[in-house]
Amino acid sequence: MPTRSSKPKKDVNQLAASIVQAATGQTEAVPTESGKNPAAVALGRLGGLKGGKARADALSPTKRAQIAKKAAKARWGKKGDLYT
């Protein structure tokens, strides 16, 4: 399963063309196919990077412990033993 940070694979012809351009020094700025605003992408990533820590700071130690116990059971428990 691809991760979120993985990029779509280039077509073989596109890859060959980019290699030739790089070798001959004819590289050009290639527009991204996603059509997303780079500034908005950077801002979203910034929020995502601090989201987990901010959530952990907002939780009480008791609630954090409950979440950790549930995660440990899900990771190491037997199948079907998630909520017992």
N, C-alpha and C positions, 0 to 999 in steps of 0.2 A: 504494500500500500504506500503510495507516495506521501511524503510529508508536506506540510504546508510551504516549506521553504524551497521545495524542489521546483525547478522550472520545466516547462514542457520541452520535450526533446525537439531539436531542429531536424528538419528534413535533410536527407543526405545531400541533396543538391545545395541547400542553403549552407550547410556546414562546409562543403567543398568551396563554395564561393567565398565564405568568410575566411577560410584558410588562405586562399589565393590572395584576397585583398590584404590580409595581414602580412603575408610574405612579401608582397610588392609595395607595401606602404600606402595603399590606397584605402585605408579604413575610413569609413564615414560613420556618422552618428546614425544608428538604425533606430527608427521609432519603435517603441514597445507595442506589442500586439494587444496588450491588456486594455489599453485606452484609459487607464486610471491616472489620476493626477498624482505625480510623484510626491508632492508636498503632503497630500492627504494620506498617502500610503505611509510616509515617514511619521506623520502624526499618529496614525492608528497603531503603528508598531510601538511608538513611544508609550502610548497608553497601555498596550498589551504587556509591555515589559514590566510596568510597575503595578499591574492589576493584582497579581497573586500576593505580593507583599502587602499591598493596601488592604486586601481582603483579610489576610491573616492578622494584621494589626487591629482590624475592626472586630474580630471575633474574640469572645472570651476564652480563657484558657480551658475551661470545661468543654465548651463547644468544639474547640480545636482538637481536644483529646478524643471526643466522640467521633469526629470525622476521621482522625488517624486510626482509631480502632476499627472502624468500618472499612477503611481502605486496606488495613492489614488483613482483615478477614477475607476480603475480596481477593487479595493477592495470594494468601497462603492457605485459606480455608478450603474445605472440600466443596465440590460442586453442590449447589443447592443449599449451602450452609451460610449464605450471605447475611441474613437478617436474624439469625438465632444466637 
